[in-house]
Amino acid sequence: MLGNMVSNMMVKPYQSPLFDSPETWGLDYENVEFQATDGTKLKGWLIKGGTDKVIVQSHFGVQCNRGGWTPAGKGPIKPWKEDIKFMRQAKHFVEQGYSYFMYDFRGHGESDLGPNPWCTWGPDEAKDVLGAVDYVCSRPEFANASVGLLSFCMGSASTTYAYGLKDGLAENPQIKAFVAVQPLLYDYFVDALGMPGFIRRSSDKVTTKRLGFDLTEPNFINDAPKVSVPTLVIQNTNDPWTHISMIHDYHNALTVEKDLKLLELETSRFAAYDWVGKNPAEVEAWFAKLM
């Protein structure tokens, strides 16, 4: 029973409904439906700005969606007190002349479940990233656009895995820049939680049975050398849910032009997610010099 409960926290889909939209921010947008590379149907918003540069945003999991994260319905103990509204950075980018594409990973928001009905922390979701980028680049208005990738946590892992796939992101010349916000390996996350060994073993057993593989084994850092565009990594040094050594390992594995922005924020992983929305110009600066 306890193993099921902990596994649910880690891989159960549909833990957060949409709570925001571009309409409430007065932005011109289109509801879109497209497919991941394995045919899974995904939903998103294309917020319309300029046609020469577009950002593709990939959110974190599992309690998140394309609009962000809300503490509503998350129980009595919450990692952050306020809504984290991704529309804040979307609005900023649009005002700077970008179009902005926000979508739900499989099993999140309004997107369908994939063939594996659980969250995999990146290996399956990499197919969603590929589908999202392919969709944007297939639209006639973006045929000659520069594409930037802004990815959070599981989104960063998924994007990195997508560079390692055959016919993956490395094959797309329209992608010019990548920002990875707090990439995280499952194994480091569980270690940082300090979970008693018997609980972790019980949870890992349930999760492995559900996914069909051991979630501690995939490692997107192995695919970091395949990332082919300049990459900015952002990390809160006071994030209690990771080990900073993992962030340095990821950054060191990148073989492109790169930078590591270490933030000294309050002791919460979510502080960095909130920081992006409050400081979008600092994130946009990385894209502006490359797109």
Salt bridges, closest charged atoms under 4 A:
GLU30 OE1 - LYS48 NZ 3.68
GLU30 OE1 - ARG139 NH2 3.01
ASP38 OD2 - ARG106 NH1 2.84
GLU95 OE2 - LYS91 NZ 3.47
ASP104 OD2 - ARG66 NH1 2.40
GLU110 OE1 - ARG66 NH2 3.14
ASP124 OD1 - LYS127 NZ 3.53
ASP128 OD1 - ARG106 NH2 2.67
GLU141 OE2 - ARG139 NE 2.81
ASP187 OD1 - ARG200 NH2 2.22
ASP191 OD1 - ARG200 NH1 2.47
ASP204 OD2 - ARG200 NE 3.34
ASP223 OD1 - LYS226 NZ 3.42
ASP239 OD2 - ARG269 NH1 2.39
GLU257 OE2 - LYS289 NZ 3.55
ASP274 OD1 - ARG88 NH2 3.14
ASP274 OD2 - LYS278 NZ 2.84
GLU282 OE1 - LYS261 NZ 3.22
GLU284 OE1 - HIS92 NE2 3.84
